[in-house]
Every structure is written in structure tokens, then in C-alpha cells.
Amino acid sequence: MAGQGNAQPVIIKRKKKVSGGGHHGGAWKVAYADFVTAMMAFFLLMWLLNATTEKQRKGLSDYFNPTIPINRVSGGGEDSLGGESMFTEEQSAQNGTGGISDSRGGSGEASAEAEILKTVEKELFAQGGESRTMEQLLRHVVTRVTDEGLVIELFDLDDAVLFQGQSADPTPATLALASVLAEALNLATNKIAVNGFVQTYPVTLADNPSWELSSDRARAMRQLLEEAGIQAPRFQRIGGFADRKPAVADPAAKRNNRIEIVLLRRDR
């Protein structure tokens, strides 16, 4: 019995099992998957920016930002209004363009006005699928609706310009566009404004042509529209804005060379 009292005690070690392999667990796989997904999205974005035109990119922007006015390449629907028109009375009430009744005829008049603008815009692009030539012409055109009315913007492309050199002499494309515009604009009787804009020129130029050139091009477009069938009394005003309102971030970009034809609302 005394011998048993001197025996070594039995020590039992219990090892704690760590599931997942400790620092070699699966968390890194999730992080790696997120990284690969982000890289795929990045390269897809780079490919889209390179593979699409400016007009298509603007259409994508319009689709994800419904507060931006209409554009013929906006997503959804069979026409540029994407199915459900932004000219509905509910939408007008939200953006302040005439959904509230007033002494001049109320929302009914505003709705009729909006319908006129919609009809003109739709007619303008209805010819887009008729021929390859017409599609090439309409690459120069985007539209939007503002408080002033329907703005039809014609702009230079890298491979096709509206006027020859640094002049107000229209190219054949501009002559053809004037005929298309006149046909659409004659669906309404609203007054019309024509605005000219140009890109920024180097400050080192002794004689900067911005103001004169933008004004001359606006006047030239008014004359082309009149020759194409727009009655002279419909022209409310002609303006040249030089390079003061660039359309893109780079003020020297060719995209800033543009003409805006505004189908004015009747109260303007």
C-alpha cells in the first residue's frame, strides 16, 4: 500500500482542436474571390468605354439616372422615351414642368404642350432605321427636354464635322440634317431659338474667333432651316455663346462644337 502511494500521478492532456486550420482557414478565399470579381468588373468597364460610342454611353447614363432628360438612345421601350413617357402628368408634377393647374389652362394645357414636344422628338428619330446614311446623320443628334422646351443638339464627331474648318460653311451632313429637322419641327407651331457653341481656342491666338464663329454658325443654321421650310416668323432668337458652356469636361474637345435648336414652350 505504501508503494502505491508513491506512484506517479497520471496526467491527461486534452488538445483543443481548431476548426478551419487556424490562419490557414477559408477567409482568404472569400477575399480573393472578391478581388477577382472586382477586377473582372473593372476590365468589363474598360472594354465598354472603348467599345461604345459617346451617344451609347450617354444612353447608359440616362438609364441609370432617370432624372436626366430624354435621349434617343435611352434604355427601354421601342422609342427614345423608353416606353413610359417622361411627359406624363405625374412626372411633370415631380420635375416642375407643368403638372400643377394655373390660370392659363392648368395641367391639361401642359400635357398638350408636352405631347407636342414628344411628337416632334419621336418624328425626328423615326427615320433612323430607314437607311445607313440616315443613321450616320443621326449620330450627330441628341435631344433633351428642359424648362425652355425641346432642345435638339447637333455636334461635331471626330470623323465628321458640321462646318468646314473654322468657318460657318455647312458640310453636306449639316445640309441634310437641316431638312430632317425642318420636317420634324414643322409638326409644331412653337417658336424656335438657335444657339451656337464652339470649343475653346488657345489663349495665345491674337484674334480669338469664338464669339463671331459661334454667332455665325447659329445664323447659318437658322438660314438652312428657313430654306428647308421653317417660316421666318417662328425664329424667336439667335445666339452665339462662344466657349462659355462646354458640353464635356475638356473645353478644347471637338464635341463642344455644336448647335442647339430649341423648340420653345409656348409660354417662353
C-alpha positions as CSV (number, residue, x, y, z in Angstrom):
1,M,0.0,0.0,0.0
2,A,2.9,2.3,0.7
3,G,4.3,1.6,-2.7
4,Q,1.2,2.6,-4.3
5,G,1.2,5.9,-2.5
6,N,4.5,6.8,-4.1
7,A,3.3,6.1,-7.7
8,Q,3.5,9.0,-10.3
9,P,0.2,10.7,-10.9
10,V,-1.4,10.2,-14.3
11,I,-1.6,13.4,-16.3
12,I,-4.2,13.5,-19.1
13,K,-3.6,16.2,-21.8
14,R,-6.6,17.3,-23.8
15,K,-5.8,19.0,-27.1
16,K,-8.1,21.7,-28.3
17,K,-9.0,21.2,-31.9
18,V,-9.1,24.4,-34.0
19,S,-11.5,24.0,-36.9
20,G,-10.7,25.7,-40.2
21,G,-7.0,25.3,-40.0
22,G,-6.3,28.4,-37.9
23,H,-4.7,31.1,-40.0
24,H,-4.8,28.7,-43.0
25,G,-8.7,28.8,-42.9
26,G,-11.0,29.8,-45.8
27,A,-11.4,33.5,-45.2
28,W,-8.6,34.3,-47.7
29,K,-10.6,32.5,-50.4
30,V,-13.5,34.9,-49.9
31,A,-11.2,37.9,-50.1
32,Y,-9.6,36.5,-53.2
33,A,-13.0,35.9,-54.9
34,D,-14.0,39.5,-54.2
35,F,-10.7,40.7,-55.7
36,V,-11.2,38.6,-58.8
37,T,-14.8,39.9,-59.2
38,A,-13.7,43.5,-58.8
39,M,-11.0,43.0,-61.5
40,M,-13.5,41.4,-63.9
41,A,-15.9,44.4,-63.4
42,F,-13.0,46.8,-63.9
43,F,-11.9,45.2,-67.2
44,L,-15.5,45.0,-68.3
45,L,-15.9,48.7,-67.7
46,M,-12.7,49.5,-69.6
47,W,-14.0,47.3,-72.5
48,L,-17.4,49.1,-72.6
49,L,-15.8,52.5,-72.6
50,N,-13.6,51.5,-75.5
51,A,-16.3,49.6,-77.5
52,T,-19.2,52.1,-77.2
53,T,-19.8,55.5,-78.8
54,E,-20.4,58.7,-76.8
55,K,-24.1,58.5,-77.6
56,Q,-24.4,55.0,-76.3
57,R,-22.5,55.9,-73.1
58,K,-24.9,58.8,-72.6
59,G,-27.8,56.4,-73.1
60,L,-26.4,54.1,-70.4
61,S,-26.1,57.2,-68.1
62,D,-29.7,58.2,-68.8
63,Y,-30.9,54.7,-68.0
64,F,-29.3,54.7,-64.5
65,N,-30.1,58.3,-63.8
66,P,-33.8,58.8,-64.7
67,T,-33.7,62.5,-63.7
68,I,-31.7,63.2,-66.9
69,P,-34.0,64.3,-69.8
70,I,-34.7,62.1,-72.7
71,N,-32.2,60.9,-75.3
72,R,-32.9,58.7,-78.3
73,V,-30.5,56.0,-77.0
74,S,-32.1,55.8,-73.6
75,G,-32.8,52.3,-72.4
76,G,-36.2,50.7,-72.5
77,G,-39.2,50.8,-74.8
78,E,-39.3,50.9,-78.6
79,D,-38.6,54.6,-78.9
80,S,-36.4,57.2,-77.3
81,L,-38.8,57.7,-74.5
82,G,-38.3,54.2,-73.2
83,G,-41.9,53.1,-73.1
84,E,-43.4,55.1,-70.2
85,S,-43.0,58.7,-71.3
86,M,-41.4,61.3,-69.1
87,F,-44.1,63.6,-70.4
88,T,-46.8,62.1,-68.2
89,E,-48.6,64.4,-65.9
90,E,-47.2,62.7,-62.8
91,Q,-43.6,63.1,-64.0
92,S,-44.3,66.7,-64.9
93,A,-45.6,67.4,-61.4
94,Q,-42.4,66.0,-59.9
95,N,-39.9,68.0,-62.0
96,G,-41.8,71.2,-62.1
97,T,-42.6,71.4,-65.8
98,G,-46.3,71.9,-65.7
99,G,-48.2,69.3,-63.6
100,I,-49.9,72.0,-61.5
101,S,-53.1,73.8,-62.6
102,D,-52.9,77.5,-63.3
103,S,-55.0,80.3,-64.8
104,R,-53.7,79.6,-68.3
105,G,-55.3,76.3,-68.7
106,G,-53.8,74.1,-66.0
107,S,-52.4,70.6,-66.3
108,G,-54.4,69.9,-69.5
109,E,-52.5,72.6,-71.4
110,A,-49.2,71.5,-70.0
111,S,-50.0,67.9,-71.1
112,A,-50.9,69.1,-74.6
113,E,-47.6,71.1,-74.8
114,A,-45.6,68.1,-73.6
115,E,-47.3,65.9,-76.2
116,I,-46.3,68.3,-79.0
117,L,-42.7,68.1,-77.9
118,K,-42.9,64.4,-77.7
119,T,-44.3,64.1,-81.2
120,V,-41.6,66.3,-82.7
121,E,-38.8,64.3,-80.9
122,K,-40.2,61.0,-82.0
123,E,-40.6,62.1,-85.6
124,L,-37.0,63.3,-85.7
125,F,-35.6,59.9,-85.0
126,A,-38.3,57.9,-86.7
127,Q,-36.2,57.9,-89.9
128,G,-33.2,56.4,-88.2
129,G,-33.8,52.9,-89.4
130,E,-34.6,53.8,-93.0
131,S,-31.0,53.8,-94.3
132,R,-27.4,53.6,-93.3
133,T,-27.0,57.2,-94.4
134,M,-29.7,58.4,-92.1
135,E,-28.2,56.5,-89.2
136,Q,-24.8,58.2,-89.9
137,L,-26.6,61.6,-89.8
138,L,-28.4,61.0,-86.6
139,R,-25.1,60.2,-84.8
140,H,-24.8,64.0,-84.6
141,V,-28.0,64.4,-82.8
142,V,-29.1,64.2,-79.1
143,T,-32.2,65.6,-77.5
144,R,-33.3,66.6,-74.1
145,V,-36.3,68.4,-72.5
146,T,-35.7,71.4,-70.4
147,D,-37.9,74.1,-68.8
148,E,-37.3,76.1,-72.1
149,G,-38.6,73.3,-74.3
150,L,-37.2,70.5,-76.5
151,V,-33.5,71.0,-77.1
152,I,-32.2,69.4,-80.3
153,E,-28.4,69.4,-80.2
154,L,-26.2,68.9,-83.2
155,F,-22.5,68.3,-82.5
156,D,-19.2,67.5,-84.2
157,L,-17.8,64.0,-84.3
158,D,-14.2,63.1,-84.6
159,D,-14.7,61.7,-88.1
160,A,-17.5,64.1,-89.2
161,V,-17.9,67.8,-88.6
162,L,-20.9,70.2,-89.1
163,F,-19.0,73.1,-90.6
164,Q,-15.9,73.3,-92.8
165,G,-12.8,74.3,-90.9
166,Q,-13.0,77.4,-88.7
167,S,-15.9,78.8,-90.7
168,A,-19.7,78.9,-90.8
169,D,-19.8,77.0,-94.1
170,P,-22.0,73.9,-93.6
171,T,-20.9,70.5,-94.6
172,P,-23.2,68.2,-96.7
173,A,-24.2,66.4,-93.5
174,T,-25.4,69.7,-92.0
175,L,-27.5,70.4,-95.1
176,A,-29.1,67.0,-94.9
177,L,-29.7,67.4,-91.1
178,A,-31.4,70.8,-91.7
179,S,-34.0,69.1,-94.0
180,V,-34.7,66.3,-91.4
181,L,-35.0,68.9,-88.6
182,A,-37.3,71.1,-90.6
183,E,-39.7,68.2,-91.3
184,A,-39.9,67.4,-87.7
185,L,-40.2,70.9,-86.4
186,N,-43.0,71.7,-88.8
187,L,-45.2,69.3,-86.9
188,A,-45.5,72.1,-84.3
189,T,-46.0,75.9,-84.5
190,N,-43.9,76.8,-81.4
191,K,-41.2,79.4,-81.7
192,I,-37.6,78.4,-82.2
193,A,-34.3,79.5,-80.8
194,V,-30.9,78.7,-82.3
195,N,-27.7,78.8,-80.2
196,G,-24.2,78.3,-81.3
197,F,-21.2,77.0,-79.3
198,V,-17.6,76.3,-80.1
199,Q,-14.6,74.7,-78.5
200,T,-12.0,76.7,-76.5
201,Y,-9.2,78.0,-78.6
202,P,-5.6,78.6,-77.4
203,V,-5.3,81.8,-75.4
204,T,-2.2,82.6,-77.5
205,L,-4.3,83.4,-80.5
206,A,-4.1,87.1,-81.3
207,D,-7.7,87.1,-82.7
208,N,-9.9,84.6,-80.9
209,P,-12.8,83.6,-83.2
210,S,-15.1,82.1,-80.5
211,W,-17.8,84.7,-80.3
212,E,-18.0,85.6,-84.0
213,L,-17.8,81.9,-85.1
214,S,-20.5,80.7,-82.7
215,S,-22.8,83.5,-83.8
216,D,-22.1,83.0,-87.5
217,R,-22.8,79.3,-87.2
218,A,-26.1,79.9,-85.4
219,R,-27.2,82.3,-88.1
220,A,-26.1,79.8,-90.8
221,M,-28.2,77.1,-89.2
222,R,-31.2,79.4,-89.0
223,Q,-30.9,80.2,-92.7
224,L,-30.6,76.5,-93.5
225,L,-33.8,75.7,-91.5
226,E,-35.6,78.6,-93.2
227,E,-34.6,77.3,-96.6
228,A,-35.7,73.8,-95.6
229,G,-39.3,75.1,-94.9
230,I,-39.4,76.7,-91.4
231,Q,-41.3,80.0,-91.6
232,A,-39.1,83.0,-90.7
233,P,-41.5,84.4,-88.0
234,R,-41.1,81.3,-85.9
235,F,-37.5,82.2,-85.1
236,Q,-37.6,83.8,-81.7
237,R,-33.9,84.5,-81.2
238,I,-30.4,83.6,-82.4
239,G,-27.4,83.5,-80.1
240,G,-23.7,82.8,-80.0
241,F,-22.2,81.6,-76.7
242,A,-18.6,81.1,-77.8
243,D,-16.9,78.6,-75.5
244,R,-18.7,79.6,-72.3
245,K,-20.8,76.4,-71.9
246,P,-18.7,73.4,-72.8
247,A,-20.6,70.1,-73.2
248,V,-17.8,67.9,-71.9
249,A,-15.1,68.3,-69.3
250,D,-12.4,69.2,-71.8
251,P,-13.2,72.7,-73.1
252,A,-11.0,72.2,-76.1
253,A,-12.7,69.0,-77.2
254,K,-14.3,68.9,-80.7
255,R,-17.6,67.7,-79.0
256,N,-18.1,71.3,-77.8
257,N,-18.6,72.5,-81.4
258,R,-22.4,72.3,-81.5
259,I,-25.6,73.9,-82.5
260,E,-28.7,73.8,-80.3
261,I,-32.2,74.2,-81.9
262,V,-34.7,74.8,-79.1
263,L,-38.4,74.2,-79.8
264,L,-39.7,76.7,-77.2
265,R,-42.6,76.1,-74.9
266,R,-45.5,78.5,-75.7
267,D,-45.0,80.5,-72.5
268,R,-41.4,81.3,-73.4
